Amino acid sequence: MDKTADSSVPLHPLLATRWSPRALNPSATIGDEQFTALFEAARWAPSWGNTQPARFIAARRGEPTFDRIHGTLSRGNKSWAGDAAALAIGVARSVNDEGEPMPYGEYGLGLATENLVLQAVAEGFHAHQMAGFDREAARVEFAIPDDFEPLVAIAVGELGDLDGMPDRLVEKELRPRARHPLADLVFTDTWGTPLF
């Protein structure tokens, strides 16, 4: 499935080809160096004041932690994410060393996760970020401290085929990628006045 972004100007291929499939190849694996590279990319993401709030719990298919992460996913995500080569849960630090709220922790995790996703594309994989997981179950399952917030689950794998997928998921996979127009995103001197 070619879902290259239909953009107003050419984008870097890492951005243009990034999308979030559910149809993943259940026999694909991710090697040691590729797996490490995902989190090395996340580690080098920018963060407010270099606070580096992002943490990840991660495993590859076949490892016990993979099954534990999979167990926290919503029913809809469980139906396809077991075919991923790797699963992760992204966690943001919410309190600093002085016990004060950590500014922009969620933003920092978002930046780190996007780095991870783009590294996955660079390695020949796709990554699908999910809000559909039980955050409290993840907290209990992995003994996540109170000053950290589990916020996103991530599946990484090779693109698979649609055979055997439920019709509702096939429909989602075949749906064209859509975005708001650029005119809705960037404004000039007055809110709502498009720059482009």
C-alpha positions in Angstrom: 0.0 0.0 0.0 1.5 3.3 -1.1 0.3 6.0 1.2 2.9 8.6 0.4 1.8 12.0 1.7 0.1 14.3 -0.9 1.9 17.5 0.1 1.9 21.0 -1.4 5.7 20.8 -1.7 8.1 17.8 -1.6 8.8 16.4 1.9 11.7 14.3 3.0 10.9 10.6 2.3 11.0 9.8 6.1 8.1 12.2 6.6 6.2 11.5 3.3 6.1 7.8 3.8 5.4 7.7 7.5 1.9 6.4 8.3 0.4 4.1 10.9 -0.7 0.8 9.5 -2.4 -2.0 11.4 -1.6 -4.7 8.9 1.8 -5.9 10.1 3.8 -8.8 9.0 3.6 -11.5 11.8 6.8 -13.1 10.8 9.0 -10.0 10.6 11.6 -9.4 13.2 13.7 -6.4 14.3 17.4 -6.9 14.8 19.4 -5.9 17.9 20.9 -2.8 16.2 17.7 -1.7 14.6 15.8 -2.1 18.0 18.5 -0.1 19.8 18.4 2.6 17.1 14.7 3.3 17.8 15.5 4.3 21.4 18.8 5.9 20.6 16.8 8.2 18.3 14.3 8.9 21.1 17.2 9.7 23.5 18.4 12.4 21.2 15.1 14.2 20.9 15.0 17.8 22.1 13.3 18.6 25.5 12.5 21.6 27.6 15.6 22.7 29.5 17.2 19.3 28.4 15.1 17.6 31.1 14.8 14.5 29.0 11.5 13.3 30.4 10.8 10.4 28.1 11.1 6.8 29.2 10.1 3.6 27.4 9.2 0.0 28.4 9.9 -2.1 25.3 10.2 -5.6 24.0 10.3 -7.7 20.9 7.7 -10.3 19.9 8.6 -13.6 21.6 9.8 -11.9 24.8 7.7 -12.0 27.9 7.6 -8.2 28.3 6.0 -8.0 24.8 3.1 -10.1 26.0 2.8 -8.0 29.1 2.6 -4.8 27.0 0.2 -6.4 24.7 -2.0 -7.3 27.7 -2.5 -3.6 28.5 -3.8 -2.7 25.0 -7.4 -2.1 24.3 -9.4 -4.9 22.7 -9.3 -3.2 19.3 -5.5 -2.8 19.4 -4.9 -6.3 20.7 -6.5 -7.7 17.6 -3.7 -6.5 15.3 -0.7 -5.3 17.5 0.4 -8.9 18.4 1.8 -9.1 14.8 4.2 -6.2 15.6 7.9 -7.0 15.7 8.2 -4.8 18.8 5.9 -3.0 21.3 6.6 -0.2 23.6 4.9 2.1 26.2 6.0 5.7 26.3 6.2 7.2 29.8 6.7 10.9 30.6 8.4 12.1 33.8 5.9 14.4 35.5 7.8 15.6 38.6 11.4 16.9 38.8 14.1 16.1 41.4 12.8 18.8 43.7 9.3 17.3 43.7 7.8 20.1 41.5 5.7 19.5 38.4 7.9 18.9 35.4 7.0 21.5 32.7 6.4 20.1 29.2 7.0 16.4 30.1 4.3 15.3 27.7 5.7 17.4 25.0 9.2 15.9 25.5 7.8 12.4 25.3 6.0 13.4 22.1 9.2 14.6 20.6 11.1 11.5 21.6 8.3 9.3 20.3 8.3 11.1 16.9 12.1 10.5 16.7 11.5 6.8 17.4 8.8 6.7 14.7 11.0 8.3 12.1 13.9 6.1 13.0 11.6 3.1 12.5 10.8 4.4 9.0 14.5 4.9 8.3 15.1 1.2 9.4 12.4 0.0 6.9 9.6 -0.4 9.4 6.4 1.4 10.3 5.3 2.5 13.7 1.7 2.9 15.0 1.1 5.0 18.1 -1.9 4.1 20.3 -3.8 5.9 22.9 -5.9 2.7 23.3 -4.2 1.0 26.2 -5.0 0.8 29.9 -2.6 3.3 31.5 -3.4 2.1 35.1 -2.9 -1.5 34.1 0.5 -0.5 32.6 1.4 1.3 35.8 0.7 -1.7 37.9 2.1 -4.3 35.5 5.4 -2.5 35.2 5.6 -0.8 38.7 5.7 2.7 37.1 6.4 5.2 39.8 3.8 7.9 40.6 5.9 10.7 39.2 5.9 9.1 35.7 2.8 9.0 33.4 2.3 6.2 30.8 0.9 8.1 27.8 1.3 6.1 24.6 1.7 2.6 23.3 3.7 2.0 20.1 3.8 -0.9 17.7 6.7 -1.3 15.3 6.8 -3.7 12.4 7.0 -4.4 8.7 3.9 -3.8 6.6 1.8 -6.9 6.2 -1.1 -7.8 4.0 -4.8 -7.4 4.6 -5.7 -11.1 4.4 -7.6 -12.2 7.5 -8.1 -8.7 8.9 -11.6 -7.8 10.0 -13.5 -5.7 7.4 -13.5 -2.6 9.7 -9.7 -2.7 9.9 -9.3 -3.3 6.1 -11.4 -0.2 5.5 -9.2 1.9 7.8 -6.0 0.5 6.1 -7.3 1.4 2.6 -8.6 4.8 3.5 -6.5 7.6 2.0 -4.3 9.6 4.3 -6.0 12.9 5.2 -4.9 16.1 6.8 -6.4 19.5 7.3 -5.4 21.9 4.5 -2.2 23.9 5.1 -4.3 27.0 5.2 -5.9 25.7 8.5 -2.5 25.2 10.1 -0.4 28.3 9.7 -1.7 31.8 10.1 -0.2 35.2 9.4 -0.8 38.4 11.4 -4.4 37.6 12.3 -5.7 34.3 13.7 -7.5 32.5 10.9 -5.7 34.4 8.1 -3.8 31.7 6.2 -0.1 32.3 5.6 -0.1 29.8 2.7 
